[in-house]
């Protein structure tokens, strides 16, 4: 009996050591990734805010560059990353979309996107991509939607304030969803799409997004209203939905990260996935209140 207990303890000991080693490794990786995220944020956020404040044209440029990087990562993800003519065509079309969105209306830019999809699909078919053709076209739709929404939101006297509101809410939602989800854990949000995301992270991100929206409102000297908090909540939920959408796309193509451009974040698409859907939600809501100026509509809803 004594020999049996000794043998059992001998079998259990290595298992416990392996568990402890796995926990220590996970903790080290989490802290390392968190530090990289913080450093990247300290560099990127002031730069983006400065260029956003400067004028509509500088903001359109950084949006177009970010959109081009997202589109390139999307093409690599779907298996079209080695086709130089396809990449050049896709980025060129996106640049035209950005220019039209800056100088004309979103509707006009949307027409350009429709023709662009047809042109890109034609080039993709000539390169023999087969069933990936529509995934390639989907990348142009995804990047163009983000570019058009952000450029439209920046237009007008209220543009800077509206963009800052969406940026800060989206960033706070993403950051705190990551931190709370990793720290608290708990039931998974949608295991089939993203095994690492939890309900605690989603709730933490939502609350952080609402608080961030309130802080931006106070900074803009606006009264704290239910409309402001509701708008922040919708933008935060849209940001989390965008994160899930990108996770579903990466899972479809068995990709962990869209790229490695930004330390601690992966690729550009990993960084702006929530911002894409958050900006589209803000533009849609703002257009309901002020069709000719989504930014003015956002500020009206915030209580200006």
N, C-alpha and C positions, 0 to 999 in steps of 0.2 A: 504493500500500500504506500509506504514511504517512497519507494523508488518510483511508483506511478506518479505521485504528486510532484516529485523532483523533475520527472520527465515532462510533465504538463507545464511547469513553470519555465522550463528550458525552451519549450515551444512558444510560449506566450511572450517571453522577453524580447526576442527579435522582432515580433509583430509590433510590440509597444514602441520599440526604438524606431521602427519604420514610420509609425504613426506620428511620433514626436518630430522626426526629421521632416516629414511632409508638412506638418504644421509650421515649423520654423521656416522652411523654404517658402511656403505660401505667404507668411508674414513678411519675410524679407522682400519678396517680389512686390507685394502690395505697397510697402513703404517706399521702395525704389520707384515704382510707377507713380505713386502719389507725388514724390519729390520732383520727378520729371514733369508732371502735369503742372505743378505750381510754378516751376521755373519757366516753362513754356508760356504759361498764362501771363507772368510778369513781363515777358518780352512782347507777346503778341497783342494783348489787350490794349495797352497804351498806344501802340503803333496803329492799330485798326481804328481806335477812337479818334486819334489825331487826323488820320486821312479821311475819316467820315465827317469830321467837323470842317475840314478845309473847304470843300465845296462838292457839288454833285458830281462833277467830272472825275475828281480824284477817287471818290467813292466808287463810281462806276468802273474805274480802272481796276481797283483791287477786287471788286466783285467779279469782273470778267476774268481776271487772272485766277482767282480761287475757283471759279466755275470751270475754267479750262483744265486745271489740275484735277478737279473732281471727275471731269469727263474722261481724261486720260486714265485715271485709276479705274473708272468704270469699264473702259475698253479692255484694260488688262484683265480685269476680273472676269469678263465674259469670254476671254480667249481671243481678243482682237488687238492685243497690245503690241504685236510685232508688225502690224500692217501700217507702214509709214504713210502711204497715200490716204488711207482711211483716217488716220489720226489728224493729218493736215486738213483734210476736208471737214472733219468734225469740229476741230478747234476754230477753223476759219468761219464756219457757219455760226458757231457760238459767238464769235467776235462781232459778226454782223447783227445778231440778235441783240447783243449788249448795246451796240451803237444805235440801233433803231429804238430800243427801249429808252435810251437816254434822250433822244431827239424827238421821238414821237410818242404815241400812246401805247399802252399794253396791248390793245387790240391789234394795232399794226404790227407790233413785234410778234404777236401770236400767229399772224398770217405768215410771217417770215419763218417761224418755227415749222409750220405745216409744210411749206415748200422745202424747208431744210430736211425734214424727216424723209420726204420722198427722194431728195437728192442723195442723202446719206445711205438710205436703204439700197438705192441703185448702185452706189459705189461698193457697198458691202456685198451685194450679190455678184458683182464682177470679180471680187476677190475670192469668191467661193466659200463664204462663211456658212452657208446653208441655214440651219434653223436659228443660228445666232444673229441673223440679220435684224430681227425685231428687238432683240436685247440691245443691240447697238443703237437702234433708233430710240429705244427707251432711255438710253443714257443721255441722248441729246434732249429729250423731253425733260428729264430730271434736272439736268444742269441748266437748261433754258428757263424752266419754271422758277428756279431759285434766283437766277440772274435778273429776270424780269420783275419778280416780286420785290427784291431788295432795291433795285434801281427806282422802281415806281414809288416805293415807300420813302425814299430819300428826297423826292422832289418836293419843292415848295418850302415855304417859311417854317413849316412844322416838321420838315423831313428829318433834320438831325435829331430832334427830341424823340420822334417816333422810332427811328432806327436804334437809338441808344436804349430805349425801353425794351425793344424786342431782343437786342443783343444781350443785354444784361440778364433779362429773364431766362433766355435760352441757355446762356453760360451757367447761371446759378443752378438751373434745373439739372443740367448735365453733370456739373461738378458734384453737387450734393447727392444726386441719385447714385453716382459711383461711390462716393465716400460712405453714405449710409448703408447702401446695399452690401458693400464689402465688410463693413464694421458690424452691422446688425444681422445680416443674413435673413434666414426664414424661408417661407414658401416662395417657390419660383413664380415669376410673373407669367411667362409663356415658355415653358421648357423646350418645346419643339423648335421655336424660333431662336431663342437666346438662353442657353442653360445657365448663364451667370446672373441674369437680371432677376431681381426679387421684388415682391410687393412692398417690402420696407424701403427699398431704394426708390421705387416709383413714388411712394407717398412722401419720402424725404425730399425728393426732387420737386414734387408739386408744391409742398409747403415753402421750400426755398425760393421757388420761382415767384410765388405770391408775395413773399416778403421782399424779394428783390424788386418786384414791380412797385411795391409801396415805397421803397427807398428812393427809386428813380422819381416817382411822383412827388415826394417831399423835396427832392433836389430841384425839381422843376417848379417848386413853390405852388403845387396844385393841392387842393383839398383831398384828403383821404376819403374816397367814396367807394360804394359797393361796385359801381361800374368799373372803377380802376382795378379792384381786386378780382372781379370776375374776368376782366380782360387778361390780366396776368395769369389767372388759372387756365384760361383757354389756350393761351400761348404756351404755357408750360406743358399742358397735356399734348398739344400739337408737337412740341419738341420731343417729348418722350415717344410719341407715335412715329416720328421721323427716325429716331434711333432704332426702334423695332423694325421699321421698314428696311433700313440698311442691313440690319442683322439678318433679316429674312433673305435678302439678296445675296449676302455673303455666304449664308448657309446653303443656298441653292447651288453656288459654285464652289463650295468647300474651301472658302477663304477665311482666314482668321482676322487679318487686318487688310484694309484696302490698299495700304502702302506703309511707308516708314518715314515720311517726310518730317513729321513733328514728333520730337521725343516725348514719350509717355502717352501719346494719343494715336499713333499709327499714321495713316495717311490723311490727306485733306478731307476726304469724304468721311472719315471717322470723326473728324473735328466738327464738320458743319452739317452733319446729317440732321440733327435736331433743328438747327437754324433754318434749313431749307423749308421744312414744314411749318415752323413757327412764323417765318416771314410770310408765307402764303396765307396762313390763317389770319395774320394781322392785316394784310392787304384786303382779304375778302371781307373782314369785319369793318375795316375802315371805309371801304367802298360803299357799304350799305348806308353808312352815315353821311358820307360825302363822296359821291361817285367820281367827281373830277379830281379829288385829292384824298387818297387813302390815308395819308399822314394826318390831314386835318380831321378826318373821321375818327382816327385813333385818339387824337388829343381831345376831341369833343367827348368821346366816351370816357376818357380819363377825368373829365370834369373841368376842362379849361373854360 
